[in-house]
Amino acid sequence: MGVHITVRRRSISTATALAVLFSSAALVATTAGTAAADSSKVLPVASVGDLAVDGVHKRVYVSDPLGGKIVVTDYAGTVKATVTGLPGVEGLALSADSGQVYAAVKDSDRIVSVDTLTYKQSASYALAGADAPANLEVVDGRIWFGYGANLGSLDVSGAEPAVTLGLNTGVNFFYGPLLLGSDPSAPGVLAVGAGGRLAVYDVSADGAVPRVVGDMDTDVKQIDLTPDGQQVLTSWENGGQGYAFPAYSTTDLKQVGRYPTDAYPNAIAVAPDGTVAGGSSSWYEPDVHIHRAGDTTPVREYDFPNTGNSSGADTLADGALAWAPDLSRVFAVSVNSYGTFSIRALTDPAKEIPTLKVSAPAGGDRAEKLTVTGKLTSRTALPAGTVLNVTRTDLESPGGKALPAVKTKADGGFSFTDTPPAGGKVTYKVAYTGDAAHAAATGSDTVEVTRKKTTLTLNRNGKVYSYGKDVSFTAHLGTTYKNRTVAIYADPFGADKPKKLLKKARVNSSGNLSATVDMKRDTTVTAVFEGDARYAPKTAKSTAYARAKVSMAVSKHYRTGTIGSRKYYYFRKNTDPVFTTTMNYYQGRQQRLQLQVYYQGTWYEAGSEYYALGADGKSAVRLGAPGEAGIRARVRSSYINNSSGDNVNSTTHGAWKYFTFTN
C-alpha cells in the first residue's frame, strides 16, 4: 500500500539588524551622598533603659533593665562586651575623663562603675535610703540621680563615697522617676523633671538650689540642656499646638522655641554645638529629626525601615537617642514588631544632603566635542565657585580618568565640554566633597558615543554533516582599533545541552580564528567580537546540521545470499523476521520503520510506523511471517526531524535491508 512521507525542510532565518534611534532629550542622573554610611546591628537586649557614648574609646553603652546587663558596642554596632549581674539597670552617665561609665541599678538600690578599658565593674556604691535609682547625670564631678520623685547625689572624689539624698527640697514632683538633663559645657546647672513639673537647679558641692520651677507635659520621655545652659528641651508637646520638641528658658521656664515634629515625640538629645536631635515613635513618618539650633525646619531626617511583620516601620525606643561627642553620628535604638532591638549609627547628622544633577546628551560622535551640564543645590545655598571634581569612564579608561575640575555659578549650575576619545558607553561623574555643613554628593550621566562598524563572518552555515564528524568553524574579523579577540561559542540543539565557549583568542595575522565542533547534533555556532574604543561589537552566526547515527541488525534468518548485486536475508515462509534498529538516543525519540515490497521490477510502499527507542538507543520490531514463499521485500529505519519526537538532528535514512521468504 502507498504511504505519504513528510520530509522536513529546514528553514534558516537571517537576523535583521535594526537601527535604534535615541531622542535628543537629556538623561538626568541625581545622587545625594554622605561621607560615611549609616549602619545598623541587632542588639542582644530585651529592653532599653539608656544610652551613653564614649567618644574617647568610640564605644556605645546600652542598658537593658529586663536583661539586667549593659551591652557595649563599637560605633558600627558590633558588640564588644557585656556587663551582667545588674538587675533593673537603667540610667547611664560617663565620667568627665571617659574612664568610667556609671549605671543606676534600680533593683539593688545602687550605682555601679564600669571601667571603659576593661568593661569590668570597678566599684559598687550602695544608696541606703534611695529606692530604685533610675536616671543619672554627671555634673562637676558629682553623680546626680533620681530615685522615685526625689533627687540625690553621689560624690566619689574623696576617700569614701558620699551619698546625699532629698536634694529636691522645696520642689514637689508629682511622681517619678525623675528625668535629668545637663551639659559638660554648662557647669553647675542641672535640669530635673517629672510628673508635670520641671525645675532648674544650681548644683554644687554643698547641694542643689532650685533656680526656677514650672509645669510641663506629663508624657515627657527625655530632657536635655543646651551647651550654653540657657535652654531646657523636652521630648513632648501637644497642648493644642501639635507635636513638637519645646525649648524652655532656664531662667524663667518660659517657652522660647519649639521644633515641630510628627507623632509621637519620645527622645531629645542636644549636641555639643547646640544641634538638636529629636526622636519620635512614628510608624509611618521619619523617626529622627535633626535641627540646627533655633531652626524649625529639620536639616536631616531619618526614617527607620520595617524589619518586623506589621504594616508600620520600626520605631524609636523611648529616650534611646545620643550624640557622638565629635558630632559624626547620632546613635538611636529602634524596635520592631517582634520586640527585636537594633542600634543604628546615623552618620553626618548635622550636615545637609546636597543634590547634584548631571545632564549629558543621549548620544554623540567619537572625537567630537560635547557639553555636559548640571546643578548643585542644597537647603542652604552653596557659594558660587564651589569646586566639583569630574571623572570620565570609558573603554579607554575603565578605571576612570580625571578631567579638569569645574566650578559652580551663583545658582549652583555648571557646565563643561569634553571630546570623548572612545566610543561606546561614556560616563561622566561629578563629585562634591562636602564641607562642615554639607555632606558629599555625586551625580553622573551616560552618553552613547558612536563607533565604526567592522565585519565578522563565520563559515559552514547551512552545511549538513555525518554524525560525530569533527568540523572546523572559522571566524574572520575585519578592521578594528586595538581589540583583535574573538570568542566562538557552540549551542547544540536541545534543552539539555547548554551553550559552551569553544575558544576565545586573538585572531591570526589573516584575521581568522578557528574552533572544532563534534557534530553529534544540529548546532548554532556564534562568533563574538566585543568591540573596542573605536569599533562597535559584532556577532556572526552559523547553523550547521548533523545527521543521526542509524544502523539496523537482522535476525531469525537461516542464511544470506545475493540476488543480482544485492545481499539478501533468507527466511522460511513461516518465520517472523526481527529488525533491531540502533540510533543515537534522545529523550522521547522514535525511529520510523519503512517497508517496501518488490513486484515485477518495481518497489512498492507497504507501510511505515514509528517505534520508540529504549534508553540504550535500540528498537526491535518483529515482522509477521507471510506464510508463502517467493516474496521479496526491503526495510529501513529513519530519523525524521520533528516527526521522530525531537529536532536535534537532521533527517537521516538508514541503509535498506533486503530479505526474501522461501519454503
VEXDREN-2710 file (C-alpha; in Angstrom, 1 decimal):
% VEXDREN-2710
k/r/px/py/pz
1/MET/0.0/0.0/0.0
2/GLY/1.1/3.5/-0.6
3/VAL/2.4/5.7/2.3
4/HIS/2.7/9.5/2.2
5/ILE/6.1/10.6/3.6
6/THR/6.6/14.0/5.1
7/VAL/10.2/15.2/4.8
8/ARG/11.2/18.2/7.0
9/ARG/12.5/21.2/5.0
10/ARG/14.8/23.3/7.3
11/SER/14.3/27.0/7.1
12/ILE/17.3/29.0/8.2
13/SER/16.5/32.6/9.1
14/THR/18.9/35.5/8.8
15/ALA/19.0/38.0/11.7
16/THR/17.9/41.5/10.7
17/ALA/19.8/44.4/12.2
18/LEU/17.5/47.2/13.4
19/ALA/18.8/50.7/13.9
20/VAL/17.7/52.2/17.2
21/LEU/17.3/56.0/17.2
22/PHE/17.6/57.8/20.5
23/SER/15.8/61.0/21.2
24/SER/18.0/64.1/21.9
25/ALA/16.4/64.6/25.3
26/ALA/19.0/64.7/28.1
27/LEU/19.2/61.8/30.6
28/VAL/19.5/63.2/34.1
29/ALA/21.2/61.4/37.0
30/THR/20.8/62.6/40.6
31/THR/22.7/61.4/43.6
32/ALA/22.9/62.7/47.1
33/GLY/25.5/61.1/49.3
34/THR/27.0/61.2/52.8
35/ALA/30.6/60.9/53.9
36/ALA/30.0/57.7/55.8
37/ALA/27.4/55.1/55.5
38/ASP/24.7/54.6/58.2
39/SER/24.9/51.3/60.0
40/SER/22.6/49.0/61.9
41/LYS/23.1/45.9/64.1
42/VAL/20.7/43.8/66.1
43/LEU/21.2/44.3/69.8
44/PRO/21.1/41.3/72.2
45/VAL/18.8/43.0/74.6
46/ALA/15.2/42.6/75.9
47/SER/14.7/46.3/76.7
48/VAL/16.5/49.6/76.6
49/GLY/16.9/51.9/79.5
50/ASP/19.5/54.4/78.4
51/LEU/22.5/55.1/76.1
52/ALA/25.9/56.6/76.8
53/VAL/28.5/57.4/74.2
54/ASP/32.2/57.3/75.0
55/GLY/33.9/59.4/72.3
56/VAL/37.4/58.7/73.5
57/HIS/37.2/54.9/73.0
58/LYS/34.4/55.1/70.4
59/ARG/32.0/52.9/72.3
60/VAL/28.3/52.9/72.9
61/TYR/26.8/51.6/76.2
62/VAL/23.2/50.4/76.2
63/SER/21.5/49.4/79.4
64/ASP/19.0/46.5/79.4
65/PRO/16.8/46.7/82.6
66/LEU/14.9/43.4/81.8
67/GLY/18.1/41.6/81.0
68/GLY/20.0/43.0/83.9
69/LYS/23.0/43.9/81.8
70/ILE/24.9/46.6/79.9
71/VAL/25.8/45.8/76.2
72/VAL/28.9/47.6/74.9
73/THR/29.3/48.1/71.1
74/ASP/31.6/49.9/68.8
75/TYR/30.4/52.8/66.6
76/ALA/29.2/50.3/63.9
77/GLY/27.1/48.4/66.4
78/THR/29.3/45.3/66.8
79/VAL/29.1/44.0/70.4
80/LYS/32.4/44.3/72.2
81/ALA/31.4/43.3/75.8
82/THR/28.5/42.6/78.0
83/VAL/28.4/43.5/81.7
84/THR/26.0/41.3/83.6
85/GLY/24.6/41.0/87.1
86/LEU/22.8/44.4/87.1
87/PRO/19.1/43.8/87.8
88/GLY/17.0/46.6/86.5
89/VAL/19.9/48.7/85.3
90/GLU/18.7/51.9/83.7
91/GLY/20.4/55.3/83.7
92/LEU/23.9/55.7/82.4
93/ALA/26.4/58.5/82.7
94/LEU/30.0/58.9/81.5
95/SER/32.7/60.4/83.7
96/ALA/34.4/63.6/82.5
97/ASP/37.6/61.8/81.6
98/SER/35.7/58.9/79.9
99/GLY/37.4/56.5/82.3
100/GLN/34.2/55.2/83.9
101/VAL/30.6/54.6/83.0
102/TYR/28.2/54.9/85.9
103/ALA/25.0/52.9/85.9
104/ALA/21.9/53.1/88.1
105/VAL/21.0/49.6/89.2
106/LYS/17.4/50.1/90.2
107/ASP/16.6/46.7/91.7
108/SER/19.5/46.7/94.1
109/ASP/19.4/50.4/95.0
110/ARG/23.0/51.1/94.0
111/ILE/25.2/52.8/91.4
112/VAL/28.0/50.8/89.8
113/SER/31.1/52.0/88.0
114/VAL/32.3/50.2/84.8
115/ASP/35.9/50.7/83.6
116/THR/35.9/51.8/80.0
117/LEU/39.1/49.9/79.2
118/THR/38.3/46.6/80.7
119/TYR/34.5/46.7/80.8
120/LYS/34.6/45.3/84.3
121/GLN/32.9/46.7/87.3
122/SER/35.4/48.8/89.2
123/ALA/33.1/49.9/92.1
124/SER/29.7/49.5/93.5
125/TYR/28.0/52.2/95.7
126/ALA/25.1/51.4/97.9
127/LEU/22.5/54.1/98.1
128/ALA/20.9/53.5/101.5
129/GLY/17.5/55.1/101.7
130/ALA/17.3/55.7/97.9
131/ASP/14.7/53.4/96.5
132/ALA/15.0/52.4/92.8
133/PRO/17.5/54.9/91.4
134/ALA/16.8/55.3/87.7
135/ASN/18.4/58.3/85.8
136/LEU/21.9/59.7/86.1
137/GLU/23.8/62.8/85.2
138/VAL/27.4/63.8/86.0
139/VAL/27.8/67.5/86.8
140/ASP/31.1/68.9/88.1
141/GLY/32.4/65.5/89.0
142/ARG/29.3/64.5/91.1
143/ILE/26.9/61.8/90.1
144/TRP/23.3/63.1/90.4
145/PHE/20.5/60.6/90.4
146/GLY/16.7/60.4/90.6
147/TYR/15.0/57.9/92.8
148/GLY/11.3/57.9/92.7
149/ALA/10.3/61.6/92.8
150/ASN/13.4/62.5/94.7
151/LEU/16.9/63.8/93.8
152/GLY/20.2/62.6/95.3
153/SER/23.9/62.9/94.6
154/LEU/26.9/60.6/94.9
155/ASP/30.4/62.1/95.4
156/VAL/33.2/59.6/94.8
157/SER/36.1/62.1/94.8
158/GLY/37.0/61.6/98.4
159/ALA/38.5/58.8/100.4
160/GLU/34.9/57.5/101.0
161/PRO/31.9/57.8/98.7
162/ALA/29.4/60.4/100.0
163/VAL/25.7/59.9/99.3
164/THR/23.3/62.8/99.8
165/LEU/19.5/62.3/99.5
166/GLY/16.4/64.6/99.4
167/LEU/18.0/67.3/97.4
168/ASN/14.8/68.3/95.7
169/THR/13.7/70.1/98.9
170/GLY/11.1/72.8/98.1
171/VAL/10.1/71.2/94.7
172/ASN/7.2/68.8/94.8
173/PHE/7.4/66.5/91.8
174/PHE/4.1/64.7/91.4
175/TYR/5.5/61.3/90.7
176/GLY/8.8/59.8/89.5
177/PRO/11.1/58.7/88.1
178/LEU/12.9/61.9/87.7
179/LEU/14.3/62.9/84.3
180/LEU/17.7/64.6/84.4
181/GLY/19.5/66.8/81.9
182/SER/22.9/68.5/81.9
183/ASP/25.7/69.5/79.6
184/PRO/29.5/69.5/80.3
185/SER/29.7/73.0/78.8
186/ALA/27.2/74.3/81.4
187/PRO/28.8/73.6/84.8
188/GLY/26.6/73.8/87.9
189/VAL/23.3/73.5/86.0
190/LEU/21.0/70.5/86.3
191/ALA/17.5/70.3/84.8
192/VAL/15.1/68.0/86.6
193/GLY/11.6/67.0/85.5
194/ALA/8.8/64.5/86.2
195/GLY/5.1/64.2/86.5
196/GLY/4.2/67.6/85.0
197/ARG/6.8/69.6/86.9
198/LEU/10.1/71.0/85.5
199/ALA/12.9/72.6/87.6
200/VAL/16.3/74.0/87.0
201/TYR/18.9/73.6/89.8
202/ASP/22.2/75.3/90.5
203/VAL/24.2/72.5/91.9
204/SER/27.5/72.5/93.8
205/ALA/29.4/70.5/96.5
206/ASP/27.0/72.0/99.0
207/GLY/23.9/70.7/97.4
208/ALA/21.2/71.8/94.9
209/VAL/19.4/75.1/94.9
210/PRO/16.3/75.4/92.8
211/ARG/16.6/78.3/90.4
212/VAL/13.2/78.1/88.8
213/VAL/10.2/75.7/88.9
214/GLY/7.4/75.3/86.3
215/ASP/5.0/72.9/84.7
216/MET/5.5/70.7/81.6
217/ASP/3.7/68.0/79.7
218/THR/3.2/64.8/81.7
219/ASP/4.3/62.4/78.9
220/VAL/7.9/63.7/78.5
221/LYS/10.3/60.8/77.9
222/GLN/13.7/62.7/78.0
223/ILE/15.0/66.1/78.7
224/ASP/18.3/67.8/77.9
225/LEU/20.2/71.0/78.4
226/THR/21.8/73.2/75.7
227/PRO/25.6/73.7/75.9
228/ASP/25.2/77.4/76.9
229/GLY/22.9/76.3/79.8
230/GLN/20.2/78.7/78.6
231/GLN/17.6/76.3/77.5
232/VAL/15.9/73.0/78.6
233/LEU/14.5/70.9/75.8
234/THR/11.9/68.2/76.3
235/SER/10.6/65.4/74.1
236/TRP/6.9/66.2/74.1
237/GLU/4.4/68.9/73.4
238/ASN/0.8/68.6/72.2
239/GLY/-1.1/71.2/74.2
240/GLY/-3.1/72.3/71.2
241/GLN/0.0/73.4/69.3
242/GLY/0.7/70.0/67.8
243/TYR/3.6/67.6/68.4
244/ALA/7.0/69.3/69.0
245/PHE/10.2/69.5/71.0
246/PRO/9.7/72.6/73.1
247/ALA/12.6/74.7/74.5
248/TYR/12.3/76.5/77.8
249/SER/14.4/79.2/79.3
250/THR/16.5/78.1/82.3
251/THR/15.9/81.5/83.8
252/ASP/12.1/81.5/84.0
253/LEU/11.0/78.3/82.2
254/LYS/9.1/80.3/79.6
255/GLN/8.9/78.6/76.2
256/VAL/11.4/80.3/74.0
257/GLY/11.2/78.0/71.0
258/ARG/9.8/74.7/69.6
259/TYR/10.8/72.3/66.9
260/PRO/7.6/70.9/65.3
261/THR/7.6/67.2/64.5
262/ASP/5.4/64.1/63.8
263/ALA/3.7/62.0/66.4
264/TYR/4.8/60.9/68.9
265/PRO/7.9/62.7/70.3
266/ASN/9.8/60.4/72.7
267/ALA/13.5/61.4/72.8
268/ILE/15.6/64.6/72.8
269/ALA/19.4/65.0/72.7
270/VAL/21.4/68.2/72.2
271/ALA/24.9/68.0/70.6
272/PRO/28.0/69.9/71.9
273/ASP/27.4/72.6/69.3
274/GLY/23.7/73.0/70.1
275/THR/22.4/71.0/67.2
276/VAL/19.1/69.3/68.3
277/ALA/18.3/65.6/67.6
278/GLY/14.6/64.8/68.3
279/GLY/13.1/61.4/68.2
280/SER/9.5/60.3/67.6
281/SER/7.8/56.9/67.8
282/SER/6.4/57.0/64.3
283/TRP/5.3/54.0/62.3
284/TYR/4.7/55.9/59.0
285/GLU/6.9/59.1/59.4
286/PRO/10.6/59.8/60.0
287/ASP/11.9/58.7/63.4
288/VAL/14.9/61.0/64.0
289/HIS/14.8/64.7/63.2
290/ILE/18.0/66.9/63.2
291/HIS/17.6/70.7/63.7
292/ARG/20.2/73.4/63.7
293/ALA/19.8/75.5/66.9
294/GLY/16.7/77.7/66.5
295/ASP/15.8/76.4/63.0
296/THR/12.3/74.9/63.0
297/THR/12.9/73.1/59.7
298/PRO/15.0/69.9/60.1
299/VAL/18.3/69.7/58.2
300/ARG/18.1/65.9/58.2
301/GLU/15.5/63.3/58.9
302/TYR/16.0/59.5/59.2
303/ASP/13.2/57.0/58.6
304/PHE/13.7/53.5/60.0
305/PRO/13.0/50.5/57.8
306/ASN/10.4/47.9/58.6
307/THR/12.1/44.7/59.9
308/GLY/9.1/43.2/61.5
309/ASN/5.7/41.9/60.4
310/SER/3.5/44.9/60.9
311/SER/2.3/47.5/58.3
312/GLY/4.3/50.2/60.1
313/ALA/8.1/50.6/60.2
314/ASP/10.4/50.1/63.2
315/THR/10.1/52.8/65.9
316/LEU/12.5/54.5/68.2
317/ALA/12.7/53.2/71.8
318/ASP/11.8/55.8/74.4
319/GLY/14.7/58.1/75.2
320/ALA/17.1/56.0/73.1
321/LEU/18.9/58.8/71.4
322/ALA/22.5/60.1/71.9
323/TRP/25.2/62.1/70.1
324/ALA/28.8/61.1/69.5
325/PRO/30.9/63.9/71.1
326/ASP/32.5/64.7/67.7
327/LEU/29.0/65.1/66.1
328/SER/29.9/62.5/63.5
329/ARG/26.9/60.3/64.4
330/VAL/23.7/60.2/66.3
331/PHE/23.0/56.8/67.9
332/ALA/19.5/55.5/68.1
333/VAL/17.9/52.2/69.2
334/SER/14.9/51.0/67.3
335/VAL/12.5/48.2/68.0
336/ASN/10.3/46.2/65.6
337/SER/7.0/44.4/66.0
338/TYR/8.8/41.2/67.1
339/GLY/10.4/43.1/70.0
340/THR/13.9/43.0/68.4
341/PHE/16.1/46.0/69.2
342/SER/18.7/47.4/66.8
343/ILE/21.3/50.0/67.3
344/ARG/21.6/52.5/64.5
345/ALA/24.5/54.8/63.8
346/LEU/23.2/57.7/61.8
347/THR/26.1/59.4/60.1
348/ASP/26.8/63.1/59.4
349/PRO/23.5/64.0/61.1
350/ALA/24.1/67.8/61.2
351/LYS/25.1/68.0/57.5
352/GLU/22.7/68.9/54.8
353/ILE/22.4/66.4/51.9
354/PRO/23.0/68.3/48.6
355/THR/21.5/67.3/45.4
356/LEU/23.8/67.0/42.4
357/LYS/22.2/66.7/39.0
358/VAL/24.2/65.9/35.9
359/SER/22.8/66.0/32.3
360/ALA/24.6/64.8/29.2
361/PRO/23.5/64.3/25.6
362/ALA/21.9/61.0/24.9
363/GLY/24.4/60.3/22.1
364/GLY/27.5/61.8/20.4
365/ASP/30.2/61.1/17.9
366/ARG/33.7/59.9/18.9
367/ALA/36.3/62.6/18.8
368/GLU/33.6/65.3/18.6
369/LYS/33.0/67.9/21.4
370/LEU/30.0/67.5/23.6
371/THR/28.7/69.6/26.5
372/VAL/27.6/68.3/30.0
373/THR/25.6/70.5/32.3
374/GLY/24.3/70.2/35.8
375/LYS/23.4/71.8/39.1
376/LEU/24.4/71.5/42.7
377/THR/21.7/72.6/45.2
378/SER/21.2/72.3/48.9
379/ARG/18.8/73.7/51.6
380/THR/21.4/76.2/52.4
381/ALA/22.8/77.6/49.1
382/LEU/26.4/76.8/48.4
383/PRO/28.6/79.7/47.3
384/ALA/29.4/80.4/43.7
385/GLY/32.8/78.9/42.7
386/THR/32.2/75.7/44.7
387/VAL/34.7/73.2/43.1
388/LEU/33.4/69.9/41.6
389/ASN/35.6/67.1/40.5
390/VAL/34.9/65.4/37.2
391/THR/35.7/61.9/36.1
392/ARG/35.2/60.3/32.7
393/THR/34.9/56.5/32.5
394/ASP/35.0/54.7/29.1
395/LEU/36.6/51.8/27.3
396/GLU/39.9/53.5/27.1
397/SER/39.8/54.4/30.9
398/PRO/37.6/51.8/32.6
399/GLY/39.0/52.8/36.0
400/GLY/38.1/56.5/35.3
401/LYS/40.1/59.4/34.1
402/ALA/40.1/62.7/36.0
403/LEU/39.1/65.7/33.9
404/PRO/39.6/69.4/34.8
405/ALA/37.5/70.4/37.9
406/VAL/34.5/72.7/37.3
407/LYS/33.1/75.5/39.4
408/THR/29.5/76.3/40.1
409/LYS/27.8/79.5/39.2
410/ALA/25.7/81.6/41.7
411/ASP/22.7/79.4/41.2
412/GLY/24.7/76.2/41.6
413/GLY/24.7/75.5/37.8
414/PHE/27.8/74.3/36.0
415/SER/28.8/73.1/32.6
416/PHE/31.9/71.7/30.8
417/THR/32.9/70.4/27.4
418/ASP/34.8/67.2/26.6
419/THR/35.9/65.4/23.5
420/PRO/35.4/61.7/24.1
421/PRO/38.3/59.7/22.7
422/ALA/36.5/56.4/22.9
423/GLY/33.2/55.2/21.6
424/GLY/30.5/53.1/23.4
425/LYS/29.2/53.9/26.9
426/VAL/30.9/57.0/28.3
427/THR/30.0/58.1/31.8
428/TYR/30.7/61.5/33.3
429/LYS/30.7/61.5/37.1
430/VAL/30.7/64.8/39.0
431/ALA/31.6/64.8/42.7
432/TYR/31.2/67.4/45.5
433/THR/33.4/66.6/48.5
434/GLY/31.3/68.4/51.1
435/ASP/32.2/70.8/53.8
436/ALA/31.4/71.3/57.5
437/ALA/27.8/71.9/56.9
438/HIS/27.2/69.8/53.8
439/ALA/27.7/66.1/53.1
440/ALA/29.4/64.8/50.0
441/ALA/27.3/64.3/46.9
442/THR/27.8/62.8/43.4
443/GLY/25.9/62.7/40.2
444/SER/26.5/61.0/36.8
445/ASP/25.1/60.6/33.4
446/THR/26.0/58.4/30.4
447/VAL/26.5/59.2/26.7
448/GLU/26.3/56.6/24.0
449/VAL/29.2/57.5/21.7
450/THR/29.2/56.2/18.1
451/ARG/31.8/53.7/16.9
452/LYS/32.7/52.4/13.4
453/LYS/31.4/49.1/12.1
454/THR/33.6/46.2/11.4
455/THR/33.0/42.9/9.6
456/LEU/32.7/39.5/11.2
457/THR/31.9/36.3/9.3
458/LEU/31.6/32.6/10.2
459/ASN/31.7/29.8/7.7
460/ARG/29.8/26.4/7.4
461/ASN/26.3/28.0/7.6
462/GLY/23.6/25.5/6.3
463/LYS/26.1/22.6/5.9
464/VAL/25.0/19.1/6.8
465/TYR/27.5/16.6/8.3
466/SER/27.6/12.9/9.3
467/TYR/27.0/12.1/12.9
468/GLY/30.1/12.6/15.0
469/LYS/32.2/14.4/12.4
470/ASP/34.7/16.9/13.7
471/VAL/34.0/20.2/11.8
472/SER/36.2/23.3/12.0
473/PHE/34.4/26.6/12.0
474/THR/36.4/29.7/11.1
475/ALA/35.6/33.3/12.1
476/HIS/37.1/36.1/10.1
477/LEU/37.4/39.6/11.7
478/GLY/37.8/42.8/9.7
479/THR/39.5/46.0/10.7
480/THR/39.4/47.1/14.4
481/TYR/41.3/49.5/16.6
482/LYS/43.0/47.6/19.4
483/ASN/40.9/44.6/20.3
484/ARG/41.6/41.6/18.0
485/THR/40.0/39.0/20.2
486/VAL/37.1/36.8/19.1
487/ALA/35.1/34.3/21.1
488/ILE/33.5/31.2/19.4
489/TYR/30.5/29.5/21.1
490/ALA/28.7/26.3/20.2
491/ASP/25.0/25.9/21.1
492/PRO/23.7/22.3/20.3
493/PHE/20.0/21.9/19.7
494/GLY/18.1/20.5/22.6
495/ALA/17.4/22.0/26.0
496/ASP/19.7/19.5/27.8
497/LYS/22.9/20.9/26.3
498/PRO/23.9/24.5/27.3
499/LYS/25.8/27.0/25.1
500/LYS/29.5/26.4/25.5
501/LEU/32.6/28.6/24.9
502/LEU/34.8/26.7/22.4
503/LYS/37.6/29.3/22.1
504/LYS/38.4/32.9/22.9
505/ALA/41.6/34.2/21.5
506/ARG/43.3/36.8/19.3
507/VAL/42.8/36.2/15.6
508/ASN/45.8/35.4/13.5
509/SER/47.5/37.8/11.1
510/SER/44.8/37.0/8.5
511/GLY/42.1/37.9/10.9
512/ASN/41.0/34.3/11.4
513/LEU/40.2/32.1/14.4
514/SER/39.0/28.5/14.2
515/ALA/37.3/26.1/16.6
516/THR/36.2/22.5/16.2
517/VAL/32.8/21.1/16.9
518/ASP/32.0/17.4/17.3
519/MET/28.8/17.3/15.2
520/LYS/26.5/15.0/17.0
521/ARG/23.6/17.4/16.9
522/ASP/22.4/20.3/14.9
523/THR/24.5/23.2/16.3
524/THR/24.4/27.0/16.1
525/VAL/27.9/28.4/16.3
526/THR/28.3/32.1/17.2
527/ALA/31.4/34.3/16.8
528/VAL/31.5/37.4/19.1
529/PHE/33.7/40.5/18.9
530/GLU/33.2/42.6/22.0
531/GLY/34.2/45.8/20.4
532/ASP/36.9/48.3/21.4
533/ALA/37.2/52.1/21.8
534/ARG/36.6/52.8/18.1
535/TYR/34.8/49.8/16.6
536/ALA/31.3/48.6/17.7
537/PRO/30.7/45.0/18.9
538/LYS/29.8/42.5/16.2
539/THR/28.3/39.0/16.2
540/ALA/28.1/36.4/13.4
541/LYS/26.2/33.1/13.5
542/SER/26.3/29.9/11.5
543/THR/24.0/26.9/11.9
544/ALA/25.2/23.5/10.7
545/TYR/23.4/20.2/10.9
546/ALA/24.3/16.7/12.0
547/ARG/22.7/13.5/10.7
548/ALA/21.6/10.9/13.2
549/LYS/23.5/7.7/13.7
550/VAL/21.3/4.9/12.3
551/SER/22.0/1.2/11.9
552/MET/19.9/-2.0/11.7
553/ALA/20.6/-5.6/12.6
554/VAL/18.5/-8.5/11.1
555/SER/17.8/-11.8/12.9
556/LYS/15.8/-15.1/12.6
557/HIS/17.1/-15.7/9.1
558/TYR/18.6/-19.1/8.1
559/ARG/21.1/-17.8/5.6
560/THR/22.2/-14.9/3.5
561/GLY/22.8/-14.7/-0.2
562/THR/22.7/-12.4/-3.3
563/ILE/20.1/-11.7/-5.8
564/GLY/21.6/-9.8/-8.6
565/SER/24.1/-7.5/-6.8
566/ARG/22.1/-7.2/-3.5
567/LYS/22.7/-9.1/-0.3
568/TYR/19.5/-10.8/0.9
569/TYR/18.5/-12.3/4.2
570/TYR/16.6/-15.6/3.7
571/PHE/13.7/-16.5/5.9
572/ARG/11.4/-19.5/6.0
573/LYS/7.9/-18.5/4.9
574/ASN/6.5/-19.2/8.4
575/THR/9.4/-17.4/10.3
576/ASP/8.9/-13.9/11.8
577/PRO/11.9/-11.6/10.8
578/VAL/13.2/-9.4/13.6
579/PHE/14.8/-6.0/12.8
580/THR/16.7/-4.2/15.5
581/THR/17.5/-0.5/15.0
582/THR/20.3/1.3/16.9
583/MET/20.2/5.1/16.9
584/ASN/21.8/7.8/19.0
585/TYR/19.4/8.3/21.8
586/TYR/17.5/11.5/22.8
587/GLN/14.6/11.6/25.3
588/GLY/11.3/10.7/23.6
589/ARG/13.0/9.7/20.3
590/GLN/11.3/7.3/17.9
591/GLN/12.6/5.6/14.8
592/ARG/10.5/5.2/11.6
593/LEU/10.4/1.7/10.1
594/GLN/9.6/1.7/6.4
595/LEU/8.7/-1.4/4.4
596/GLN/8.6/-1.9/0.6
597/VAL/7.7/-4.9/-1.5
598/TYR/9.2/-5.9/-4.9
599/TYR/6.8/-6.7/-7.7
600/GLN/7.5/-7.0/-11.4
601/GLY/10.6/-4.9/-11.3
602/THR/9.2/-2.1/-9.1
603/TRP/9.4/-1.4/-5.3
604/TYR/6.0/-0.5/-3.8
605/GLU/5.3/1.0/-0.4
606/ALA/3.9/-1.4/2.1
607/GLY/3.7/0.9/5.1
608/SER/5.7/2.7/7.7
609/GLU/5.4/3.0/11.5
610/TYR/7.2/4.9/14.3
611/TYR/8.6/2.9/17.2
612/ALA/10.1/4.2/20.5
613/LEU/13.7/3.8/21.2
614/GLY/14.9/2.4/24.6
615/ALA/17.3/4.3/26.8
616/ASP/20.0/2.3/25.1
617/GLY/19.0/3.7/21.7
618/LYS/17.6/0.3/20.5
619/SER/14.2/-0.6/19.0
620/ALA/13.4/-4.2/18.0
621/VAL/10.5/-4.8/15.6
622/ARG/9.1/-8.3/14.7
623/LEU/7.5/-8.5/11.2
624/GLY/4.8/-11.1/10.8
625/ALA/5.6/-14.1/8.5
626/PRO/3.7/-14.1/5.2
627/GLY/3.1/-17.9/5.1
628/GLU/4.1/-18.2/1.4
629/ALA/7.4/-18.3/-0.5
630/GLY/8.8/-16.1/-3.2
631/ILE/8.1/-12.7/-1.6
632/ARG/10.9/-10.2/-1.8
633/ALA/10.9/-7.1/0.4
634/ARG/13.2/-4.4/1.9
635/VAL/13.1/-2.4/5.2
636/ARG/14.9/0.6/6.6
637/SER/15.0/2.7/9.7
638/SER/15.0/6.5/9.6
639/TYR/15.2/9.5/11.9
640/ILE/12.7/12.2/10.7
641/ASN/13.3/15.6/12.2
642/ASN/10.4/16.7/14.4
643/SER/8.3/13.6/13.4
644/SER/10.6/11.3/15.4
645/GLY/9.9/13.2/18.6
646/ASP/12.6/15.9/18.6
647/ASN/14.5/18.2/16.3
648/VAL/18.1/17.9/17.5
649/ASN/19.3/16.0/14.4
650/SER/18.7/16.4/10.7
651/THR/16.6/13.8/8.8
652/THR/18.7/10.6/8.3
653/HIS/17.7/7.4/6.5
654/GLY/19.5/4.1/7.3
655/ALA/20.5/1.6/4.7
656/TRP/17.9/-0.7/3.1
657/LYS/17.9/-4.3/4.4
658/TYR/16.7/-6.8/1.7
659/PHE/15.1/-10.1/2.5
660/THR/13.1/-12.9/1.0
661/PHE/10.9/-15.9/2.1
662/THR/11.3/-19.5/1.0
663/ASN/9.7/-22.9/1.7
END
